[in-house]
Amino acid sequence: MKKRHALFVLAAPLLIACPKVPVTNRMAFNIVPESEEVTLGLQSYQQILKTAKLSTNAAAVALVRRVGERIARVSDRPDFAWEYTLIEDPKTPNAFCLPGGKVAVYTGILPITQSEAGLAVVLGHEIAHAIAKHGAERMSQGLLLSLGQESLAVAMRNKPAQTRALAMQAFGLGANVGAVLPFGRKQESEADRIGLIYMAKAGYDPREAVAFWRRMDTASPGGAPPEFLSTHPHHDTRVANLHKWMAEAIAVYNANKN
């Protein structure tokens, strides 16, 4: 009995650190407390907005807010303090969502989204990253490698610059505005699947996802994929996966489109 108890005590932290991801039910590794993840997400968001040029296109700003609010409302975390920002940068086809629901879209992606449903593909995907805690998962791995046994709370106090840099990288943000770094292929595929369900629940036709990613794949001059796609799944793999998940997504869409 004592031996069993000891094994349980040793295993308990691992169980706590392996929450289930919504929709996919994958067991994720995460040792970052949500309160600290959200704090770092807000700090990163504020840092980016300090130097970003905000769009003054009222219609486009309203579009981003409208689509974002619809998806956030049906996500697994409607309780986040959601914010939506449109950044004026026509050369950057990017978007991101930070922990706690801080969303930014770069105007350079709007010609590729082409429609409200196309934007729902992007925001569903990015919001999925935040809901699935992909940044916290990547940060957990980074903490083990770079900070050793030091807790995040201690690191935030004793090594603020190093911790902020680690958080920015973990959340998929480069040092410069617009330098949105991709997650790993497994996490990108997971965000595709979760985002597909979210956009369908929000009343957007999930079949638009295939059309959007085809446009995104050929968006750069010469046919080279944009930086946004540098470690995303190969286009053919992504489309095959979307088709595999489409029946479920269409059923969700049909149940929610009215």
Secondary structure, 3 states (H helix, E strand, C coil): CHHHHHHHHHHHHHHHCCCECCCCCCECCCCCCHHHHHHHHHHHHHHHHHHCCECCCHHHHHHHHHHHHHHHHHCCCCCCCCEEEEECCCCCCCEEEECCCEEEEEHHHHHHHCCHHHHHHHHHHHHHHHHCCHHHHHHHHHHHHHCCCCCHHHHHHHCHHHHHHHHHHHCCECCCCCCECCCCHHHHHHHHHHHHHHHHHCCCCCCHHHHHHHHHHCCCHHHCCCHHHCCCCCHHHHHHHHHHHHHHHHHHHHHHCC
